[in-house]
Protein backbone atom coordinates (compact mmCIF):
# COMPACT_ATOMS: atom_id res chain seq x y z
CA UNK A 1 0.00 0.00 0.00
CA UNK A 2 2.80 2.43 0.89
CA UNK A 3 4.43 1.93 -2.49
CA UNK A 4 1.22 2.86 -4.30
CA UNK A 5 0.75 5.96 -2.17
CA UNK A 6 4.35 7.02 -2.82
CA UNK A 7 3.82 6.65 -6.58
CA UNK A 8 0.60 8.64 -6.38
CA UNK A 9 2.37 11.35 -4.34
CA UNK A 10 5.06 11.71 -7.00
CA UNK A 11 2.49 11.84 -9.80
CA UNK A 12 0.35 14.38 -7.97
CA UNK A 13 3.09 16.73 -6.77
CA UNK A 14 5.86 16.16 -9.32
CA UNK A 15 8.57 15.01 -6.90
CA UNK A 16 9.11 12.00 -4.61
CA UNK A 17 7.87 11.97 -1.03
CA UNK A 18 10.76 12.87 1.36
CA UNK A 19 10.98 9.56 3.23
CA UNK A 20 14.13 10.66 5.08
CA UNK A 21 12.02 12.97 7.22
CA UNK A 22 10.04 9.95 8.45
CA UNK A 23 12.76 7.30 8.69
CA UNK A 24 12.19 6.54 12.40
CA UNK A 25 8.39 6.34 12.04
CA UNK A 26 6.28 3.19 11.90
CA UNK A 27 5.11 2.30 8.40
CA UNK A 28 1.45 2.90 9.27
CA UNK A 29 2.33 6.44 10.36
CA UNK A 30 4.00 7.14 6.99
CA UNK A 31 1.00 5.64 5.19
CA UNK A 32 -1.34 7.91 7.14
CA UNK A 33 0.79 10.98 6.42
CA UNK A 34 1.12 10.34 2.68
CA UNK A 35 -2.59 9.56 2.44
CA UNK A 36 -3.41 12.78 4.29
CA UNK A 37 -1.16 14.82 1.96
CA UNK A 38 -2.88 13.32 -1.07
CA UNK A 39 -6.38 13.88 0.29
CA UNK A 40 -5.67 17.51 1.23
CA UNK A 41 -3.66 18.13 -1.96
CA UNK A 42 -0.93 19.54 0.28
CA UNK A 43 2.58 18.00 0.18
CA UNK A 44 3.69 19.77 3.38
CA UNK A 45 4.89 17.54 6.21
CA UNK A 46 3.98 19.30 9.42
CA UNK A 47 3.89 16.78 12.23
CA UNK A 48 3.65 13.09 12.88
CA UNK A 49 0.07 11.96 12.24
CA UNK A 50 -2.08 11.10 15.26
CA UNK A 51 -5.28 9.95 13.56
CA UNK A 52 -5.15 6.52 11.98
CA UNK A 53 -7.02 6.52 8.65
CA UNK A 54 -6.70 2.71 8.42
CA UNK A 55 -7.65 1.29 11.85
CA UNK A 56 -8.15 -2.23 10.50
CA UNK A 57 -4.64 -2.45 8.99
CA UNK A 58 -2.39 -5.06 10.61
CA UNK A 59 -0.45 -3.69 13.61
CA UNK A 60 -2.00 -0.23 13.19
CA UNK A 61 -3.58 -0.27 16.64
CA UNK A 62 -0.25 -1.18 18.21
CA UNK A 63 1.62 1.79 16.79
CA UNK A 64 -1.01 4.53 16.60
CA UNK A 65 -3.09 6.22 19.26
CA UNK A 66 -6.76 5.38 19.20
CA UNK A 67 -8.89 7.65 17.07
CA UNK A 68 -10.70 8.93 20.17
CA UNK A 69 -7.46 9.93 21.93
CA UNK A 70 -6.16 11.57 18.77
CA UNK A 71 -9.35 13.57 18.28
CA UNK A 72 -9.23 14.78 21.89
CA UNK A 73 -5.58 15.77 21.53
CA UNK A 74 -6.37 17.63 18.31
CA UNK A 75 -9.28 19.52 19.92
CA UNK A 76 -7.13 20.57 22.87
CA UNK A 77 -4.48 22.23 20.66
Biopython code that builds the backbone (N, CA, C, O; Angstrom):
import numpy as np
from Bio.PDB.StructureBuilder import StructureBuilder

atoms = [
    (1, "UNK", "N", (0.815, -1.190, 0.000)),
    (1, "UNK", "CA", (0.000, 0.000, 0.000)),
    (1, "UNK", "C", (0.867, 1.266, 0.000)),
    (1, "UNK", "O", (0.581, 2.223, -0.720)),
    (2, "UNK", "N", (1.923, 1.257, 0.813)),
    (2, "UNK", "CA", (2.795, 2.428, 0.887)),
    (2, "UNK", "C", (3.401, 2.739, -0.468)),
    (2, "UNK", "O", (3.488, 3.904, -0.859)),
    (3, "UNK", "N", (3.820, 1.710, -1.186)),
    (3, "UNK", "CA", (4.431, 1.934, -2.491)),
    (3, "UNK", "C", (3.478, 2.639, -3.448)),
    (3, "UNK", "O", (3.881, 3.536, -4.188)),
    (4, "UNK", "N", (2.214, 2.229, -3.428)),
    (4, "UNK", "CA", (1.220, 2.860, -4.304)),
    (4, "UNK", "C", (0.986, 4.319, -3.914)),
    (4, "UNK", "O", (0.855, 5.182, -4.781)),
    (5, "UNK", "N", (0.934, 4.590, -2.625)),
    (5, "UNK", "CA", (0.751, 5.964, -2.167)),
    (5, "UNK", "C", (1.952, 6.832, -2.538)),
    (5, "UNK", "O", (1.786, 7.996, -2.901)),
    (6, "UNK", "N", (3.155, 6.275, -2.449)),
    (6, "UNK", "CA", (4.350, 7.025, -2.820)),
    (6, "UNK", "C", (4.356, 7.352, -4.315)),
    (6, "UNK", "O", (4.745, 8.451, -4.711)),
    (7, "UNK", "N", (3.928, 6.402, -5.137)),
    (7, "UNK", "CA", (3.821, 6.654, -6.576)),
    (7, "UNK", "C", (2.781, 7.734, -6.860)),
    (7, "UNK", "O", (3.007, 8.627, -7.677)),
    (8, "UNK", "N", (1.653, 7.644, -6.185)),
    (8, "UNK", "CA", (0.603, 8.640, -6.380)),
    (8, "UNK", "C", (1.077, 10.022, -5.937)),
    (8, "UNK", "O", (0.779, 11.020, -6.592)),
    (9, "UNK", "N", (1.817, 10.083, -4.824)),
    (9, "UNK", "CA", (2.365, 11.350, -4.336)),
    (9, "UNK", "C", (3.245, 11.973, -5.409)),
    (9, "UNK", "O", (3.111, 13.159, -5.711)),
    (10, "UNK", "N", (4.142, 11.185, -5.983)),
    (10, "UNK", "CA", (5.057, 11.714, -7.002)),
    (10, "UNK", "C", (4.309, 12.174, -8.244)),
    (10, "UNK", "O", (4.662, 13.192, -8.840)),
    (11, "UNK", "N", (3.282, 11.435, -8.637)),
    (11, "UNK", "CA", (2.491, 11.841, -9.798)),
    (11, "UNK", "C", (1.712, 13.125, -9.509)),
    (11, "UNK", "O", (1.602, 13.997, -10.372)),
    (12, "UNK", "N", (1.180, 13.235, -8.310)),
    (12, "UNK", "CA", (0.345, 14.380, -7.966)),
    (12, "UNK", "C", (1.148, 15.661, -7.749)),
    (12, "UNK", "O", (0.705, 16.744, -8.131)),
    (13, "UNK", "N", (2.334, 15.541, -7.133)),
    (13, "UNK", "CA", (3.093, 16.732, -6.770)),
    (13, "UNK", "C", (4.347, 16.964, -7.605)),
    (13, "UNK", "O", (4.955, 18.031, -7.523)),
    (14, "UNK", "N", (4.740, 15.974, -8.409)),
    (14, "UNK", "CA", (5.858, 16.165, -9.321)),
    (14, "UNK", "C", (7.232, 15.890, -8.739)),
    (14, "UNK", "O", (8.238, 16.129, -9.407)),
    (15, "UNK", "N", (7.300, 15.395, -7.514)),
    (15, "UNK", "CA", (8.575, 15.012, -6.902)),
    (15, "UNK", "C", (8.309, 13.911, -5.876)),
    (15, "UNK", "O", (7.185, 13.790, -5.387)),
    (16, "UNK", "N", (9.324, 13.104, -5.540)),
    (16, "UNK", "CA", (9.107, 11.998, -4.608)),
    (16, "UNK", "C", (8.869, 12.480, -3.173)),
    (16, "UNK", "O", (9.351, 13.536, -2.763)),
    (17, "UNK", "N", (8.125, 11.685, -2.439)),
    (17, "UNK", "CA", (7.871, 11.974, -1.032)),
    (17, "UNK", "C", (9.196, 11.898, -0.265)),
    (17, "UNK", "O", (9.966, 10.961, -0.476)),
    (18, "UNK", "N", (9.480, 12.861, 0.619)),
    (18, "UNK", "CA", (10.755, 12.867, 1.364)),
    (18, "UNK", "C", (10.747, 11.870, 2.526)),
    (18, "UNK", "O", (10.505, 12.239, 3.676)),
    (19, "UNK", "N", (11.013, 10.617, 2.208)),
    (19, "UNK", "CA", (10.977, 9.564, 3.232)),
    (19, "UNK", "C", (12.012, 9.766, 4.341)),
    (19, "UNK", "O", (11.809, 9.293, 5.459)),
    (20, "UNK", "N", (13.092, 10.445, 4.059)),
    (20, "UNK", "CA", (14.130, 10.659, 5.082)),
    (20, "UNK", "C", (13.588, 11.392, 6.304)),
    (20, "UNK", "O", (14.079, 11.193, 7.415)),
    (21, "UNK", "N", (12.594, 12.226, 6.108)),
    (21, "UNK", "CA", (12.017, 12.967, 7.224)),
    (21, "UNK", "C", (11.183, 12.069, 8.139)),
    (21, "UNK", "O", (10.813, 12.476, 9.241)),
    (22, "UNK", "N", (10.892, 10.869, 7.690)),
    (22, "UNK", "CA", (10.036, 9.947, 8.449)),
    (22, "UNK", "C", (10.735, 8.619, 8.721)),
    (22, "UNK", "O", (10.066, 7.625, 9.006)),
    (23, "UNK", "N", (12.057, 8.579, 8.641)),
    (23, "UNK", "CA", (12.760, 7.301, 8.692)),
    (23, "UNK", "C", (12.637, 6.555, 10.021)),
    (23, "UNK", "O", (12.820, 5.338, 10.046)),
    (24, "UNK", "N", (12.336, 7.239, 11.120)),
    (24, "UNK", "CA", (12.189, 6.538, 12.404)),
    (24, "UNK", "C", (10.721, 6.292, 12.754)),
    (24, "UNK", "O", (10.413, 5.875, 13.870)),
    (25, "UNK", "N", (9.826, 6.545, 11.819)),
    (25, "UNK", "CA", (8.392, 6.345, 12.044)),
    (25, "UNK", "C", (7.990, 4.914, 11.704)),
    (25, "UNK", "O", (8.675, 4.231, 10.942)),
    (26, "UNK", "N", (6.878, 4.469, 12.271)),
    (26, "UNK", "CA", (6.285, 3.185, 11.900)),
    (26, "UNK", "C", (5.673, 3.330, 10.504)),
    (26, "UNK", "O", (5.255, 4.420, 10.115)),
    (27, "UNK", "N", (5.624, 2.246, 9.768)),
    (27, "UNK", "CA", (5.112, 2.300, 8.398)),
    (27, "UNK", "C", (3.682, 2.834, 8.346)),
    (27, "UNK", "O", (3.351, 3.609, 7.449)),
    (28, "UNK", "N", (2.836, 2.437, 9.284)),
    (28, "UNK", "CA", (1.448, 2.897, 9.268)),
    (28, "UNK", "C", (1.372, 4.410, 9.456)),
    (28, "UNK", "O", (0.455, 5.049, 8.941)),
    (29, "UNK", "N", (2.313, 4.982, 10.179)),
    (29, "UNK", "CA", (2.333, 6.435, 10.356)),
    (29, "UNK", "C", (2.678, 7.135, 9.039)),
    (29, "UNK", "O", (2.093, 8.167, 8.710)),
    (30, "UNK", "N", (3.627, 6.572, 8.290)),
    (30, "UNK", "CA", (3.999, 7.136, 6.990)),
    (30, "UNK", "C", (2.824, 6.996, 6.023)),
    (30, "UNK", "O", (2.524, 7.923, 5.271)),
    (31, "UNK", "N", (2.170, 5.855, 6.041)),
    (31, "UNK", "CA", (0.998, 5.641, 5.192)),
    (31, "UNK", "C", (-0.061, 6.695, 5.481)),
    (31, "UNK", "O", (-0.612, 7.299, 4.561)),
    (32, "UNK", "N", (-0.343, 6.914, 6.760)),
    (32, "UNK", "CA", (-1.343, 7.914, 7.136)),
    (32, "UNK", "C", (-0.941, 9.313, 6.689)),
    (32, "UNK", "O", (-1.786, 10.081, 6.229)),
    (33, "UNK", "N", (0.322, 9.650, 6.815)),
    (33, "UNK", "CA", (0.794, 10.977, 6.418)),
    (33, "UNK", "C", (0.688, 11.177, 4.906)),
    (33, "UNK", "O", (0.172, 12.198, 4.451)),
    (34, "UNK", "N", (1.169, 10.219, 4.134)),
    (34, "UNK", "CA", (1.123, 10.336, 2.678)),
    (34, "UNK", "C", (-0.337, 10.400, 2.211)),
    (34, "UNK", "O", (-0.688, 11.207, 1.349)),
    (35, "UNK", "N", (-1.171, 9.550, 2.785)),
    (35, "UNK", "CA", (-2.593, 9.556, 2.438)),
    (35, "UNK", "C", (-3.216, 10.913, 2.737)),
    (35, "UNK", "O", (-3.981, 11.442, 1.931)),
    (36, "UNK", "N", (-2.890, 11.471, 3.890)),
    (36, "UNK", "CA", (-3.410, 12.777, 4.286)),
    (36, "UNK", "C", (-2.950, 13.871, 3.313)),
    (36, "UNK", "O", (-3.744, 14.725, 2.919)),
    (37, "UNK", "N", (-1.686, 13.845, 2.934)),
    (37, "UNK", "CA", (-1.160, 14.819, 1.960)),
    (37, "UNK", "C", (-1.927, 14.726, 0.643)),
    (37, "UNK", "O", (-2.284, 15.746, 0.053)),
    (38, "UNK", "N", (-2.177, 13.508, 0.190)),
    (38, "UNK", "CA", (-2.881, 13.315, -1.071)),
    (38, "UNK", "C", (-4.322, 13.802, -0.981)),
    (38, "UNK", "O", (-4.823, 14.451, -1.899)),
    (39, "UNK", "N", (-4.983, 13.488, 0.125)),
    (39, "UNK", "CA", (-6.378, 13.884, 0.287)),
    (39, "UNK", "C", (-6.543, 15.398, 0.388)),
    (39, "UNK", "O", (-7.512, 15.956, -0.126)),
    (40, "UNK", "N", (-5.602, 16.055, 1.047)),
    (40, "UNK", "CA", (-5.674, 17.505, 1.226)),
    (40, "UNK", "C", (-5.025, 18.274, 0.076)),
    (40, "UNK", "O", (-5.082, 19.503, 0.027)),
    (41, "UNK", "N", (-4.407, 17.535, -0.850)),
    (41, "UNK", "CA", (-3.655, 18.126, -1.960)),
    (41, "UNK", "C", (-2.614, 19.120, -1.437)),
    (41, "UNK", "O", (-2.442, 20.214, -1.975)),
    (42, "UNK", "N", (-1.932, 18.703, -0.381)),
    (42, "UNK", "CA", (-0.925, 19.540, 0.278)),
    (42, "UNK", "C", (0.279, 18.662, 0.617)),
    (42, "UNK", "O", (0.179, 17.801, 1.490)),
    (43, "UNK", "N", (1.419, 18.863, -0.057)),
    (43, "UNK", "CA", (2.579, 18.003, 0.182)),
    (43, "UNK", "C", (3.382, 18.344, 1.435)),
    (43, "UNK", "O", (4.408, 17.714, 1.693)),
    (44, "UNK", "N", (2.942, 19.314, 2.208)),
    (44, "UNK", "CA", (3.690, 19.768, 3.376)),
    (44, "UNK", "C", (3.638, 18.744, 4.507)),
    (44, "UNK", "O", (2.567, 18.257, 4.871)),
    (45, "UNK", "N", (4.813, 18.426, 5.056)),
    (45, "UNK", "CA", (4.893, 17.536, 6.210)),
    (45, "UNK", "C", (5.009, 18.421, 7.443)),
    (45, "UNK", "O", (6.027, 19.083, 7.650)),
    (46, "UNK", "N", (3.974, 18.429, 8.249)),
    (46, "UNK", "CA", (3.975, 19.304, 9.417)),
    (46, "UNK", "C", (4.376, 18.560, 10.684)),
    (46, "UNK", "O", (5.353, 18.917, 11.343)),
    (47, "UNK", "N", (3.627, 17.542, 11.013)),
    (47, "UNK", "CA", (3.895, 16.775, 12.228)),
    (47, "UNK", "C", (3.591, 15.311, 11.986)),
    (47, "UNK", "O", (3.025, 14.938, 10.958)),
    (48, "UNK", "N", (3.966, 14.510, 12.924)),
    (48, "UNK", "CA", (3.652, 13.093, 12.882)),
    (48, "UNK", "C", (2.139, 12.931, 13.011)),
    (48, "UNK", "O", (1.531, 13.564, 13.874)),
    (49, "UNK", "N", (1.521, 12.101, 12.176)),
    (49, "UNK", "CA", (0.066, 11.959, 12.245)),
    (49, "UNK", "C", (-0.386, 11.287, 13.533)),
    (49, "UNK", "O", (0.295, 10.405, 14.056)),
    (50, "UNK", "N", (-1.540, 11.709, 14.040)),
    (50, "UNK", "CA", (-2.079, 11.104, 15.262)),
    (50, "UNK", "C", (-3.371, 10.360, 15.001)),
    (50, "UNK", "O", (-3.769, 9.525, 15.813)),
    (51, "UNK", "N", (-4.037, 10.638, 13.891)),
    (51, "UNK", "CA", (-5.281, 9.949, 13.563)),
    (51, "UNK", "C", (-4.988, 8.870, 12.539)),
    (51, "UNK", "O", (-4.416, 9.140, 11.483)),
    (52, "UNK", "N", (-5.381, 7.651, 12.855)),
    (52, "UNK", "CA", (-5.150, 6.521, 11.977)),
    (52, "UNK", "C", (-6.296, 6.416, 10.977)),
    (52, "UNK", "O", (-7.436, 6.167, 11.368)),
    (53, "UNK", "N", (-6.010, 6.602, 9.708)),
    (53, "UNK", "CA", (-7.015, 6.521, 8.650)),
    (53, "UNK", "C", (-7.346, 5.073, 8.294)),
    (53, "UNK", "O", (-8.337, 4.814, 7.611)),
    (54, "UNK", "N", (-6.526, 4.132, 8.751)),
    (54, "UNK", "CA", (-6.696, 2.711, 8.421)),
    (54, "UNK", "C", (-6.668, 1.865, 9.700)),
    (54, "UNK", "O", (-5.724, 1.102, 9.906)),
    (55, "UNK", "N", (-7.683, 1.988, 10.560)),
    (55, "UNK", "CA", (-7.649, 1.289, 11.847)),
    (55, "UNK", "C", (-7.695, -0.228, 11.756)),
    (55, "UNK", "O", (-7.365, -0.904, 12.730)),
    (56, "UNK", "N", (-8.093, -0.782, 10.622)),
    (56, "UNK", "CA", (-8.148, -2.235, 10.498)),
    (56, "UNK", "C", (-6.882, -2.821, 9.878)),
    (56, "UNK", "O", (-6.789, -4.034, 9.689)),
    (57, "UNK", "N", (-5.908, -1.968, 9.560)),
    (57, "UNK", "CA", (-4.645, -2.452, 8.994)),
    (57, "UNK", "C", (-3.884, -3.239, 10.053)),
    (57, "UNK", "O", (-3.946, -2.904, 11.236)),
    (58, "UNK", "N", (-3.166, -4.284, 9.638)),
    (58, "UNK", "CA", (-2.387, -5.056, 10.607)),
    (58, "UNK", "C", (-1.413, -4.188, 11.388)),
    (58, "UNK", "O", (-0.728, -3.344, 10.811)),
    (59, "UNK", "N", (-1.351, -4.389, 12.688)),
    (59, "UNK", "CA", (-0.454, -3.695, 13.612)),
    (59, "UNK", "C", (-0.765, -2.211, 13.790)),
    (59, "UNK", "O", (-0.083, -1.545, 14.568)),
    (60, "UNK", "N", (-1.757, -1.674, 13.108)),
    (60, "UNK", "CA", (-1.998, -0.232, 13.193)),
    (60, "UNK", "C", (-2.420, 0.197, 14.590)),
    (60, "UNK", "O", (-2.069, 1.294, 15.022)),
    (61, "UNK", "N", (-3.159, -0.635, 15.303)),
    (61, "UNK", "CA", (-3.578, -0.273, 16.645)),
    (61, "UNK", "C", (-2.403, -0.289, 17.618)),
    (61, "UNK", "O", (-2.413, 0.422, 18.623)),
    (62, "UNK", "N", (-1.401, -1.094, 17.320)),
    (62, "UNK", "CA", (-0.254, -1.184, 18.212)),
    (62, "UNK", "C", (0.666, 0.026, 18.107)),
    (62, "UNK", "O", (1.364, 0.348, 19.069)),
    (63, "UNK", "N", (0.681, 0.691, 16.980)),
    (63, "UNK", "CA", (1.624, 1.794, 16.790)),
    (63, "UNK", "C", (0.973, 3.175, 16.776)),
    (63, "UNK", "O", (1.673, 4.182, 16.887)),
    (64, "UNK", "N", (-0.331, 3.241, 16.645)),
    (64, "UNK", "CA", (-1.013, 4.525, 16.598)),
    (64, "UNK", "C", (-1.890, 4.697, 17.827)),
    (64, "UNK", "O", (-2.334, 3.717, 18.425)),
    (65, "UNK", "N", (-2.136, 5.947, 18.201)),
    (65, "UNK", "CA", (-3.089, 6.225, 19.257)),
    (65, "UNK", "C", (-4.474, 5.864, 18.737)),
    (65, "UNK", "O", (-4.693, 5.797, 17.528)),
    (66, "UNK", "N", (-5.401, 5.635, 19.650)),
    (66, "UNK", "CA", (-6.762, 5.382, 19.197)),
    (66, "UNK", "C", (-7.324, 6.655, 18.582)),
    (66, "UNK", "O", (-6.873, 7.759, 18.888)),
    (67, "UNK", "N", (-8.291, 6.490, 17.730)),
    (67, "UNK", "CA", (-8.892, 7.651, 17.073)),
    (67, "UNK", "C", (-9.515, 8.601, 18.086)),
    (67, "UNK", "O", (-9.485, 9.816, 17.889)),
    (68, "UNK", "N", (-10.070, 8.077, 19.147)),
    (68, "UNK", "CA", (-10.695, 8.927, 20.168)),
    (68, "UNK", "C", (-9.644, 9.776, 20.860)),
    (68, "UNK", "O", (-9.833, 10.983, 21.016)),
    (69, "UNK", "N", (-8.542, 9.173, 21.277)),
    (69, "UNK", "CA", (-7.463, 9.927, 21.927)),
    (69, "UNK", "C", (-6.895, 10.982, 20.990)),
    (69, "UNK", "O", (-6.613, 12.104, 21.410)),
    (70, "UNK", "N", (-6.729, 10.629, 19.736)),
    (70, "UNK", "CA", (-6.164, 11.569, 18.766)),
    (70, "UNK", "C", (-7.100, 12.749, 18.543)),
    (70, "UNK", "O", (-6.650, 13.890, 18.449)),
    (71, "UNK", "N", (-8.387, 12.482, 18.460)),
    (71, "UNK", "CA", (-9.345, 13.567, 18.277)),
    (71, "UNK", "C", (-9.331, 14.510, 19.480)),
    (71, "UNK", "O", (-9.362, 15.729, 19.315)),
    (72, "UNK", "N", (-9.285, 13.949, 20.686)),
    (72, "UNK", "CA", (-9.226, 14.776, 21.893)),
    (72, "UNK", "C", (-7.960, 15.633, 21.922)),
    (72, "UNK", "O", (-8.009, 16.814, 22.265)),
    (73, "UNK", "N", (-6.842, 15.035, 21.565)),
    (73, "UNK", "CA", (-5.581, 15.767, 21.532)),
    (73, "UNK", "C", (-5.647, 16.904, 20.519)),
    (73, "UNK", "O", (-5.166, 18.008, 20.775)),
    (74, "UNK", "N", (-6.251, 16.619, 19.360)),
    (74, "UNK", "CA", (-6.371, 17.626, 18.307)),
    (74, "UNK", "C", (-7.261, 18.797, 18.770)),
    (74, "UNK", "O", (-6.942, 19.960, 18.523)),
    (75, "UNK", "N", (-8.362, 18.481, 19.434)),
    (75, "UNK", "CA", (-9.281, 19.521, 19.920)),
    (75, "UNK", "C", (-8.651, 20.396, 20.979)),
    (75, "UNK", "O", (-8.976, 21.579, 21.078)),
    (76, "UNK", "N", (-7.749, 19.833, 21.777)),
    (76, "UNK", "CA", (-7.129, 20.570, 22.865)),
    (76, "UNK", "C", (-5.985, 21.459, 22.416)),
    (76, "UNK", "O", (-5.445, 22.206, 23.232)),
    (77, "UNK", "N", (-5.594, 21.407, 21.156)),
    (77, "UNK", "CA", (-4.484, 22.228, 20.662)),
    (77, "UNK", "C", (-4.921, 23.622, 20.375)),
    (77, "UNK", "O", (-4.113, 24.448, 19.951)),
]
sb = StructureBuilder()
sb.init_structure("model")
sb.init_model(0)
sb.init_chain("A")
sb.init_seg("    ")
for serial, (resi, resn, name, xyz) in enumerate(atoms, 1):
    if name == "N":
        sb.init_residue(resn, " ", resi, " ")
    sb.init_atom(name, np.array(xyz, "f"), 0.0, 1.0, " ", f" {name:<3s}", serial, name[0])
structure = sb.get_structure()
